[in-house]
Amino acid sequence: MKKNDWKDRLNVVYSTNPDFGYETEETAADATLDKGRQNLRVSLDRKNRGGKVVTLVTGFVGTDADLKELGRLLKSRCGVGGAAKEGEIMVQGDFKAKVVELLIKEGYTRTKGSGG
């Protein structure tokens, strides 16, 4: 199946140059740092959540797939829902101590609990 990339070329109208090669801006995916080098912060938050508490894990550097995988692990171990997007993981409820413990057990040795 051929990749239809016409949406990548929306701003190019027409070129009469036979040697013209359209170059798309490829964004290099952030390589995921090793578990021992991640500086993760775990905190509690209730802003804009209707008074409900969520446990936030911030500071993750890496790909979205790795972030979602870590979020899936934390949510399943805590037995609750949540979300993982834009470099942060939200776990529904007050699970700060448990999340810090799980992250350290998984090899994220630079994890710190803050705030809340």
C-alpha positions in Angstrom: 0.0 0.0 0.0 1.5 3.3 -1.1 1.8 6.1 1.5 -0.3 9.0 0.4 1.8 12.0 1.4 -0.1 14.9 -0.3 -0.9 16.4 3.1 2.8 16.8 3.7 3.1 19.0 0.6 0.1 21.3 1.1 2.2 24.5 0.8 3.9 23.5 -2.5 1.9 24.7 -5.4 3.9 23.7 -8.5 7.5 23.5 -9.6 8.8 23.5 -13.2 12.2 22.3 -12.1 12.6 18.7 -13.2 15.2 18.1 -10.5 13.0 19.5 -7.7 12.8 17.2 -4.7 10.4 18.2 -2.0 11.9 17.8 1.4 9.6 17.3 4.4 10.6 18.5 7.8 11.3 15.3 9.7 11.3 15.8 13.4 13.7 13.5 15.1 12.0 11.5 17.8 13.4 12.2 21.2 15.4 9.2 22.3 14.2 7.9 25.6 16.8 8.3 28.4 17.9 5.3 30.4 15.8 4.6 33.5 18.6 5.6 35.8 19.0 9.0 34.1 15.3 10.1 34.2 14.6 12.9 36.7 11.0 12.1 37.6 8.9 14.1 40.0 5.8 12.7 41.7 3.3 15.1 43.1 -0.4 15.4 43.9 -2.6 17.8 42.0 -6.2 18.9 42.2 -6.3 22.0 40.1 -9.0 22.1 37.4 -10.2 18.6 38.3 -13.3 19.4 40.2 -11.7 18.8 43.6 -10.5 15.3 42.7 -6.9 14.4 43.4 -4.6 12.9 40.8 -1.0 11.8 41.2 1.2 13.5 38.6 4.5 12.1 37.3 6.4 14.8 35.4 9.9 15.1 33.9 9.8 12.1 31.6 12.1 12.5 28.6 11.4 10.1 25.7 9.0 8.9 23.1 5.3 8.9 23.5 5.2 5.2 23.2 7.6 4.7 26.2 5.6 7.3 28.2 2.3 5.5 27.5 3.9 2.2 28.4 5.1 3.6 31.8 1.7 5.1 32.4 0.0 1.8 31.6 2.3 0.0 34.1 1.6 2.6 36.9 -2.2 2.6 36.3 -2.4 -1.2 36.3 -0.3 -1.6 39.4 -2.4 1.0 41.3 -5.7 -0.4 39.9 -7.0 2.9 38.7 -7.4 5.0 35.5 -5.5 7.9 34.3 -3.7 9.3 31.2 -0.2 9.7 29.8 0.5 12.6 27.4 2.7 15.6 26.9 5.5 14.3 29.1 3.4 13.7 32.2 1.5 10.8 33.6 -1.7 11.3 35.6 -2.9 8.5 37.9 -6.4 9.0 39.4 -6.3 9.2 43.2 -3.7 9.7 45.9 -1.1 7.1 45.1 2.0 9.3 45.6 3.9 6.9 47.9 3.0 3.8 45.9 4.0 5.4 42.6 7.4 6.5 43.9 8.0 3.0 45.3 7.0 1.4 41.9 9.2 3.8 39.9 12.2 3.1 42.1 11.5 -0.7 41.9 11.4 -0.4 38.1 14.8 1.2 38.0 14.0 4.9 37.9 16.4 5.7 40.7 16.3 9.5 40.4 12.6 9.7 41.3 11.5 12.2 44.0 8.2 12.9 45.6 7.5 16.6 45.9 4.6 18.9 46.8 1.1 17.8 47.8 
